[in-house]
Amino acid sequence: MPIVDFPTYQDPVTGKEIPIASQARGSIAKTRTYQMTTVTIDGDMQHRRRVQQQKAYHAPVQPNTQAQLDERADFADGVAAWKILSPEEKEAWNSLARLEYESRGDNPGTYKARSGHNLFMSDYRLSP
């Protein structure tokens, strides 16, 4: 990805390069993608700087392999199963998630809290 000092956007009508924000990020009109990154100068980690990079937009590929379709269908089945639970059953899953969070052990900083829905989906996906 080339490094740019001033990001620009190509006007679709005139084709002229129009300057945009000094720190653009993300994709613009599916033509260009910008990102900020850190690079080293002369290979020395003490000489680093933040730079803006620009590249042509790349459309994401959706190959839709059979394995992907199977995973998506399984996930959709889990979501449908969650939706038909009664409010009491959902509250039971939420309580279990709270209990799991409260008993997170010796290193609580590494534990990410989950909702009852997350816990249910995990259990649903792992069950045969």
KAMONOR-V412099 format. One record per run of one state. SS is the DSSP state (h for helix, s for strand, l for the rest). FROM is the first residue (numbers start at 0). TO is the last residue. If there is no record, write none. Layout:
ss=SS from=FROM to=TO
ss=SS from=FROM to=TO
This chain:
ss=l from=0 to=0
ss=s from=1 to=3
ss=l from=4 to=6
ss=s from=7 to=9
ss=l from=10 to=15
ss=s from=16 to=18
ss=l from=19 to=24
ss=s from=25 to=27
ss=l from=28 to=30
ss=s from=31 to=40
ss=l from=41 to=42
ss=s from=43 to=55
ss=l from=56 to=64
ss=h from=65 to=82
ss=l from=83 to=85
ss=h from=86 to=101
ss=l from=102 to=106
ss=h from=107 to=109
ss=l from=110 to=114
ss=h from=115 to=125
ss=l from=126 to=127
